[in-house]
Amino acid sequence: MAEPKNEDFLDDIATAEAEELADELMDISEEELELDALRAERDDYKDKFMRALADAENLRKRSDKARRDAEQYGGSKLARDMLPVYDNMKRALDAATDEQKEVAAGLLEGVELTMRALKDVFHKHGIEVITPEVGDRFDPNVHEAMFEAPVPGTKAGDIIQVSAEGFMLHDRLLRPAQVGVSSTPAS
């Protein structure tokens, strides 16, 4: 019988090693693919987690702001409803003549004390009175022009009459001061 050639034997070993190496590479590439898929899934979950964390933080900030706004401005409707009470009490005190002050001193004192208590409550809750003076400049941010009239000795935009005081709740306007404004043209 003929002996196999050494070269054929070496070729068989090389082929076997190549097949074994190919199997190992196949296993490695399958493991690599699986590992890459797991990394992608991990990165996706990490991204979702970071977004959820950011959303939770934004929600916390929004709810904190909403809570602060509710604390500061939650009573604005009640405050707005109380403004006519203030106006009427002020008109009553302003309308009292010296003779009436002597005759009804106790009554007027009670109204003044009530007015002072109302102002204290307003101040306690951040409500400030806007009291423009005749001659001040009209500011559309805090004043409402009820009428315009040419008045000698004034400039256009000067306040010539105050009809009602205005009110601010912290940094928000509750009601603008109602004023008359000069429309005298510049000469």
Buried (B, 14 or more C-beta within 10 A) or exposed (E): EEEEEEEEEEEEEEEEEEEEEEEEEEEEEEEEEEEEEEEEEEEEEEEEEEEEEEEEEEEEEEEEEEEEEEEBBEBBEEBBEBBEEBBEBBEBBEEBEEEEEEEEEEEBEEBBEBBEEBBEEBEEBBBEBBEBEBEBEBBEEBBBBBEBEEBEEBEEBBBBBBEBBBBBBEEEBBBBBBBBBBBBEEE
